[in-house]
Amino acid sequence: MNDDELLARLKSADPAGIAPPPDIDRLVEDTLNTDTALQSATTAAGIATAGWGRRRLFGLAAAGLLVLGGGIAGGIMANSGSGNGHSATAKSAAPTGALKLTAEGGSGKCVPPGLDTLSKYPTLFQGTAISVEGSTATFRVDRWFKGGDAETVVLTSDTRIPETLTYTEGGHYIVGAEDGFVPMCAAIEASPKDIAEFRQAFGK
């Protein structure tokens, strides 16, 4: 075997001898271009910004919920009895100079009292219920029979025991009291006949 034959065999066994050596510069350039294109394509498809967008939307939503929650909580506080907003407390405040009484409840119904029973109480008036809010009834005094001269009476029920008489706004009542309390069976819803009887008895 001569030198030419040996060289031919070596070339056929060497892979580098089959193809020309790689162009390093071109490979580097292709790699850089491929990364740039991939990055651009990813950005264009919204993949790179999707996570940021979700985080931003989540943050905005959370902030919105906090603001909304604060508004709701503020609204609840403003309308509750413990807040400083407009509540039933402001409406049920006793007028200046009003006589304040407390109604004592009972465990059962009683027979509506008449003139003989009610006339024994040191405080006795005929009034019209102008406001009924929960356990508080406010009366415009139409006529004092005994023991007072206030134009308004605020009657608060004893909430520990059910009250025997339910007051209705616009209703007419005759109410007896003693020492600031309206005992059980000391008030009636007055009919025109009742009012006439009491007026005659007291000369009113």
C-alpha positions, 0 to 999 in steps of 0.5 A: 500500500502506498502513501496515496492509498493510505491517505484515501483510507484515512479520509474515508474513516474521518468524519471531518473529512466528509464535510467541510468544517463548520462555520463558527461565526454563522452558528453563533449568529444563528443562535443569537438570532434564534433566541431573539426571535423566540423572545420576540415571538413569546412576547408577541404571544403574551406569554412573557407578560401574562404573569405580570398581567394576572398579578396586576389584575389580581392586585387591582381586584384586591384593592377594589375589594378592600375599597368596597369592603370599607365602604360597606363597613362604613355604611353599616357603621353609619346606619347602626345604633352604635355609629354616628349616622342617622339611626332610630335613636335620633328619631326616638329621642324624647322631645324637650319637656316630655314626661318619661314613663316606663310601662311594667309588663305582665305574664298574661292579659288583663281585663281592660281597666275602667274609670274606677281603676284608672282614677286611683292613679296619681298621674292620668292622661288621655293621649294620641300615639304620634310615634311607636318605635320598638318598645317606645311610644310617644304620646301627644297629651290631649288632656290631663286628668291628674298629675301633669302638664307636659304636652308630650309623654314618652312611654318605654316598655319593660323589655324583660316581660312582654307588655300587655297593651300594644300601642298603635300610631294614631291610636287614642289611649288613657294611661295611668301612672305612679312614681314614673311607672305605668303598672300592668292593666293601667292603660286602655285604648280609649273609645269615644265613649271612654273619653266622654266618661272620663271627661265627665268624671273629672270635669275636663 
